[in-house]
Amino acid sequence: MPDRQAAIVGIHEYPLRMAPGRSAMQIKVESIRAALDDAGLSLSDVDAIYDASEGEGGAGLGLSAYLGIHPQVIDTTAVGGSSYEFHAAHAARDIAAGRAKVALLSYGSIAASYRRPIGTGNVTGAGMPTWQTNMEDPYGMTLIAGYAMVAHRHMHQYGTRSEDLAKISVATRAHAMRNPQAVQAMNDLAFMDIRDITVEDVLDSRIIADPLHLLECCMVSDGGGAVVIASKDVVQDTKKKPVWILGTGEATKYRENGGDITTSAGAQSGPPAFAMAGVRPDEIDIAMIYDSFTITVATILEDLGFCKKGEIKDYLANNSLRFDASSGPALNTDGGGLSSNHPGMRGIFLLTEAARQLRGESTSQRAKADLAVAHGNGGQLGGTHAAATIILGKD
């Protein structure tokens, strides 16, 4: 195992998925104060800020001013939903290098209150064309359409079926139904027939972008959270048991001639993270995988090495991904973006739930939870996107 230099010591997830009357900054700052309290630390202890420039944060500079602190390190890496895994990796490096002792990651969003059509909106064609969009703008590509293309290609290339992908939705909904905040979220967001679901339920839900069904798509919610990462010296005086950062990996991917859109950037970020941690995918107990859509999870599980490329159908036939399964990792035990929350960028919640599992605090607690992976994906799967893999271990 690597030398343990940095650990998650404080976490908070904003409890509401519909927060009328609250601003993104209020959600962000309430989460920051609660995460610091969870760690037994204060704002005056924070000497490093990692911020994705989302919402009203004003990036690291504006957030520092709002909080009234003077950090030594400000990192404003913004790579969509994977930003917070990038931040965790950067915080671990900065702490190991002696540049900081207490790092703060935070997020706040009111996407649901603002009615942002995150998956089905953002139709290209608006505004001036650029070198990135001029080959797609004339055809009106939506975000979900890009993911649907990956799903179609995976089905064509490997024989994957919709009923295989549906098992991912079934597993995460089972976890959501054990999480009171997720159940409240589905009520607040006007989900119909809130209960455990079956593969047939998923296949019977309406098509949003062929072949992806409604129950294979993430919700759009309000929400936010914060994570505090501290050096091993600080860890000795924090309230909760530390969750150590054991390995990290970062990568980017984009369309290339001859490239395979069914392979994500996780194929590049995963190996160095597992190698640094000195563990294998089959040793992981908790898999917090970015679930914007079911195909996102399927490709990433393959790319991280839980099964070989193209073998997700067989893997899901033998692993239920439930918290109480006898084999395989438990997937997105908070309910995931499919059934718990997705305010636009979900990466921070992968870290908070992984930490809860390793602390023994999850609503779908795995009996054995010693190792977790938190893997963020940001951007357009099958197109330009970023990925970061974080391996976490308990004290």
N, C-alpha and C positions, 0 to 999 in steps of 0.2 A: 504494500500500500504506500502511496506517496506521503510525504511529510504534510501534516495537516496545518495549513497556514491561515485559512479563512473559513468562516462558518456563518450560516444563516442563524441569527439569534433572535430576530423579531419579525413577526408577520402580522398582517391584517388584511382582511377582505371586506370591503364595504358591503353591508348586508342587503341593501336594496338593489333591485334590478330596474325599478322605475322610481325615480327620485325627483318628482315635480317640485319646483321651487329651489332646487339645489343647483349650484354651478359645478362645472367640472373641477374647478380649483378647490371648492369647498370639500368635495368628495376626496380629492387628492390629499389635502392637508389634514382632514379628519383621519384618513388612513395612516398618514405619516405619524401623527401623534399617538395613535393607537398601537402602531407597530413598535415605536420607541418605548412605549409603556410596557408592551409585551416583553421587550428585551430588558427592561429595567434601566434604560438609558434616557437621555434628554437631548434636545436639539443642540445644546452646547457641546455634546460629544461628537457630533457629526462633522467630519472633515473631508468628506467626498460625496458629491452628488452625481447621480447618473440619471439622465432625463432624455426621453424620446421626443421632446418638443411637442407633445400632443396637447390638445385641449387649450387651456389658458395658462399653462405653466410658464410660458416665456422662456423655455429651455432652462438650462442650469442657472443662467444669470438672473432671469426673472424670478425663478423659484427661490434662489438664495436671498434675494431682496425681500420677497414675500415672507420668508421664514425668519429673516433677520440674522442670518449666519454667514460666515466667511470661509467657505470650504477651500482646501488646498488643491483639490482635484475637481474639475467639472468635465464630465464626459457626456456629449449630446448625440451619441450614435443613434440614428433613427433608421431602422430597417424593418418597419412594419411590426407584425406580431411577434417576430423573433427578437425585437429590441431588448427585452428584459433578460433573455438568456445571454445575449451579447454583453449586457451590462453586468450580469453576474460574473461572467468570465473576466471582464476588464477589472471589476472590483477585486476579484481574487488575485489577479496579477499585480494590481497596484498595492494591495495590502502586503503581498509576499515581497514586493520590492521595497517596502518601507515608506511608500508615498502617502499612505493613509492608514487609519486604524478603525474607523467606523464609516461605512458606506451606506448611502440611502438610495433606494430605487422606489419610484412611485408612479402611479397612474390614476387618471380620473377622466371619465367620459359620460356624457349625457346623450349618447347616440339614439337611444329609444325615445327620449323626450323630444329630441329634435327631428324624429322620424327620418333618420338617415337610411336610405335603401342600400346598405353596404354591399350586399351580394348581387342584387338584381339591378341596382342603379349603376352609376358611373359609366353609362354608355359612352363609348368613344365617339368622336365626331364633333365634340364641342370644342370651341376655341381654335387657336392656330395649330396646325399640324407640326410635329417635331420629328426628329430623326428616330425617336422611339415609337411613335404612333402612326406614322404616315402610311404604313402598310396594313394597318388594322382599322383606322378611323373610318374609311369609307363603308365598312361592313357592320358597324355598330356593335362591336364586341362588348359584352358585359363581363363582370368578374366571374360570375358562376359559369358562364359559357366556357371560359378557359379551363375550369376544373372539370366540366363535363367532357371536354375534349380528351383530357387525360384519362378519365374513366373509360371512355369509348376505346381509346388506344390500348389501355390495359386489358380490356375485355377481348379486343381483337388479337392482341399479341399473346396473351396467356390463358385465355378461356375463363377469365374471371366473370362472375355473374352478379346481377343485382342482389340476389339473395345472399351472396357472400358478403357484400358490403353492408347489407342491412343488419348483419349480426353486430356490427360496431355500434349502430344506433341502439340496438336492444340492450347491449351491455351498459352503455353510458346512461340510458334511461333508468335501468335498474338501480344504478348508484344514485341518480338524481332523486328517485322516489324515497331514498333514505336520508336525503339532505333537506331539512325544512326550508332553508333559504332557496334551494332550487325549486321546490314545490311551489313556494310563494312566488318565485319568478315566473313560473309557467302560468300561474293564476293571473298575476299582474299583467302579463303580456298576452292574455286572452288565448292561451292554448286551449284546444278543445279535447275533451275526454282524457284528462290527466291521470295517467296510470302507467304501470309497466306495459311495455309493448312487445309485440311479436314480429317475426320476420314478415309475416303476412300483413300486419298493420303498416309496416314501412312500405311494402310494395303496393299496398292499396292507397297510400297517400298520393296526392297529385304530383305529376311531373312538374318540376320547376325549370330544369334544363336537362333534356334527355341525355343520359339515363338517370340523372339524380332526382330523387323524390323529395317532397317537402320534409319528411322526417330524416333525411340525410343531410340537411342544411342547418347551419348554426342559427341560433336565435339572434336578434339584435336587441341589446339591453343597455341600460345605464350601468354604471359600476366603476369600481376602482380598487386599488389596494396599494400596499407598501411592503417592502422587504428591507430589513436591516442586516447587513453583512459586516462582521467584525473580525479583527485579528485574534490570534490565539491568546494574546495577553489580555485582551478585553473580555474574551469568552469566559474567563475564570470568574468574573463578577456579574454575569448576566443571569436573568431569572430562570430561563428554560434551558434544557439540554441542547447543546449546539447540533446543527445539521451541517456536516462538513462538506465543502466543495472539493471533490476528489479528482475530477477531470473535466476538461472543457475542450470544445472544438467549434470552429466557426467556418462558414463557407458561403459562397454565392454561386448562383447558376443562372443561365439565360439560354435563349434559343440559339442553337448553332446548326449549321448544315450537317446533317448526319447525326444530330443529337437525339437522345431518347427522352421524350417528355414524360415517360413514366418513372424516370429516375430523378429524385429530388436532390437538393444540395445536402441533404442528410447523409448521402453516401460518402460525402467528403468530410463533413463535420463529425460524424460518429466515430470512425476508427481512432483518430487521435484522442478523443475524449475517453473512450474505453481503455486505450493503451495507457494514458496518463493515470487513470484510476487503478489500473491493474486488475480489471474485472472483465467478464464476458457478458454479452447480452442475456445468455441463459441463466445468469446469476441475479438478474434484476427482478425485484419484487413488485415495484410500482413503476408503471410507464405512463407518465403525463405527457401526452402527445397532442400537439396542436390539432384540434378537430374543427376546422372551418367547414369541412364536408367529409363524408366518410372516405372518399378516395384519398384525401390528404393523409388520414391515419393509415390506410392500407399501404400506400407507397412508402411512408416513413418507417413503418414497422419492418418492411423489407429492407429498406436502405440502411437502417441501423443494425441489421444483422439478426433480427429475431427469427427471420426465415430468409431463404434465398429469393432473389428477384423472380417474380412471377409465381411464387408458391403461397401467396397470402390465402388463397382459397383453402388449401390443405391445412394451413396453420390455424385458420379460424374454425375449421371443422374439428380440430383437436384441442383448442384453447378457447374457453368462453370469455376470457378477459374480465370476468367478475372478481370481486374482492374475495369471495368465498370459494373460488375454484381451487382444485388440488394441484393444478399445474399452470405454468405460464404466468406472466405478470398481470396485475390488476390494472385496467385501463381507466384513466380519467375518473377517479373515484369520487370526485365532487359532482359529477354529472356532465362535466365537459361543456364545451361551447354548444353542443347539440341540445343540452337539456338543463344547463345551469346558468351560464352567463357568457355573453360575447359582446362587449361594448365597442368592438372595433379592432382592438389589439389584445389578444388574450394571454400573451406570454407570461405576464406577472402571476397569473393564477395557477400556472403550471408549477411555479416555484413554491407558492404558498401551500397548495395541496400536497405536493411532495414533502414539504417540511412537516405538515400536519401528520401525514402517514408515518414518517420516521420518528415523530414525537409520540405517536399513539393517540392522536386527537381527531382522526377523521370520522365522519359519520358512516363511512363504509370501510372500517378499519381492517386492514389485512392482518391476519394473525402473526405472520412473519413479515416484518417490514424493516429490512436492514439496508437495502440499497434501492435507490430510485434514479430514474432518468427523467429529466425535464427537457423536452425538445421543442423549440419554437420554430415556426415557419412564417416568414413574412414576405409579402409580395404576391406574385401570381405563379402558383404551381403550374409547371409546364412552360412558364415564361421566365421573366426576370424575377428572381426571389433570393432570399437569404435564409440561412438555417444556422442554428447554434444548439449544441448538445451539452447539457450539464449533468454530470454524474454526482449524486449526493449519497452520503453515508451517515449513519447515526454514530453517536459518541461511543 
